[in-house]
Amino acid sequence: QVSLVESGGGWVQVGGSLSLSCTAPERDFYAMGWFRQAPGSARTLVAAVAWSGGLTHYADSVKGRFTISRDTSKKAIYLRMDNLKLEDTATYYCAAGDRLYDPGAYDTWGQGTQVNVSS
């Protein structure tokens, strides 16, 4: 069973910044990304990066504020979140899968880390 290990998250005020990280040491994937889920809402793809080449994909709601990156030597991805808004409050999940743009293609998950944005 491949495990994705997440770290980061926490509390921040509106306009602040947080960073998340995720490692997948056991194997390689075509793409890795971050999903988020707020209470009562569906889990949605926030940002993703292709392992080979580094092509990235962002949800419209986070474009220009979030930056996803990867470190192939550490088999890790990172999510830098700037100018955070109240609506960014959610549980963030690291995920890995076989296609960059298809949320349904992500089949390996981390345990989730909470991000709380306060006013």
C-alpha positions as CSV (number, residue, x, y, z in Angstrom):
1,Q,0.0,0.0,0.0
2,V,1.5,3.2,-1.1
3,S,1.3,6.0,1.4
4,L,1.4,9.7,0.8
5,V,2.8,11.7,3.7
6,E,1.5,15.2,4.2
7,S,2.7,18.1,6.4
8,G,1.8,21.7,6.8
9,G,-1.5,23.4,7.2
10,G,-2.8,25.2,10.3
11,W,-4.4,28.5,11.0
12,V,-3.8,31.8,9.2
13,Q,-5.6,35.1,8.8
14,V,-7.1,36.3,5.6
15,G,-4.4,37.5,3.3
16,G,-1.8,35.3,4.9
17,S,0.2,32.4,3.5
18,L,0.7,28.7,4.2
19,S,2.6,25.9,2.6
20,L,1.8,22.2,2.4
21,S,4.1,19.4,1.4
22,C,3.6,15.8,0.5
23,T,6.0,12.9,-0.2
24,A,5.5,9.6,-1.9
25,P,8.7,7.7,-1.5
26,E,7.6,4.3,-2.6
27,R,6.9,4.8,-6.2
28,D,6.5,7.2,-9.1
29,F,3.2,8.6,-10.4
30,Y,2.3,10.4,-13.6
31,A,0.8,13.3,-11.6
32,M,0.4,14.4,-8.1
33,G,-1.8,17.1,-6.7
34,W,-3.8,18.7,-4.0
35,F,-7.5,18.3,-3.5
36,R,-9.6,20.1,-0.8
37,Q,-12.9,19.4,0.8
38,A,-14.9,21.8,3.0
39,P,-17.7,20.5,5.2
40,G,-20.8,19.7,3.1
41,S,-18.9,20.1,-0.1
42,A,-17.4,17.7,-2.6
43,R,-13.7,17.1,-2.8
44,T,-12.3,19.1,-5.6
45,L,-8.9,19.3,-7.4
46,V,-7.0,22.5,-6.5
47,A,-3.7,22.1,-8.2
48,A,-1.7,19.3,-9.8
49,V,1.7,18.8,-11.4
50,A,2.9,16.2,-13.9
51,W,5.9,14.4,-12.5
52,S,7.8,14.4,-15.8
53,G,8.1,17.8,-17.3
54,G,6.4,19.7,-14.5
55,L,3.3,20.8,-16.3
56,T,0.9,22.3,-13.8
57,H,-2.9,22.7,-13.5
58,Y,-4.9,24.9,-11.2
59,A,-8.5,25.4,-10.4
60,D,-9.8,28.8,-11.4
61,S,-10.5,29.7,-7.8
62,V,-6.8,29.5,-6.8
63,K,-5.0,30.7,-10.0
64,G,-2.5,33.5,-9.2
65,R,-2.6,32.7,-5.5
66,F,-1.5,29.1,-5.2
67,T,1.7,27.6,-6.6
68,I,2.4,23.9,-6.9
69,S,5.9,22.6,-7.3
70,R,7.7,19.3,-7.2
71,D,11.1,18.0,-6.1
72,T,11.9,14.9,-8.1
73,S,14.9,14.0,-6.0
74,K,12.8,14.0,-2.8
75,K,9.7,12.6,-4.6
76,A,7.8,15.5,-3.0
77,I,5.3,18.1,-4.0
78,Y,4.6,21.4,-2.4
79,L,1.7,23.8,-2.4
80,R,2.4,27.4,-1.6
81,M,-0.8,29.3,-0.7
82,D,-0.8,33.1,-0.8
83,N,-3.4,35.7,-0.2
84,L,-5.6,33.1,1.5
85,K,-9.4,33.7,1.7
86,L,-12.0,32.5,4.0
87,E,-13.3,30.2,1.4
88,D,-10.0,28.4,1.2
89,T,-10.8,26.8,4.6
90,A,-10.9,23.1,4.0
91,T,-9.2,19.8,4.6
92,Y,-6.5,19.5,1.9
93,Y,-5.5,16.1,0.6
94,C,-2.5,15.1,-1.3
95,A,-3.2,12.7,-4.2
96,A,-1.5,10.8,-6.9
97,G,-2.7,9.4,-10.2
98,D,-2.3,8.6,-13.8
99,R,-3.7,11.8,-15.5
100,L,-3.1,15.4,-14.7
101,Y,-6.4,17.0,-15.5
102,D,-8.8,14.2,-14.5
103,P,-9.8,14.2,-10.8
104,G,-11.1,10.7,-11.2
105,A,-7.7,9.4,-12.2
106,Y,-6.3,10.1,-8.7
107,D,-6.5,6.9,-6.7
108,T,-3.8,7.3,-4.0
109,W,-4.4,9.6,-1.1
110,G,-2.9,11.2,1.9
111,Q,-4.6,11.4,5.3
112,G,-5.5,15.1,4.9
113,T,-4.4,18.2,6.6
114,Q,-6.6,21.1,7.8
115,V,-6.2,24.6,6.6
116,N,-8.2,27.3,8.5
117,V,-8.4,30.9,7.3
118,S,-9.8,33.3,9.8
119,S,-10.9,36.9,9.5
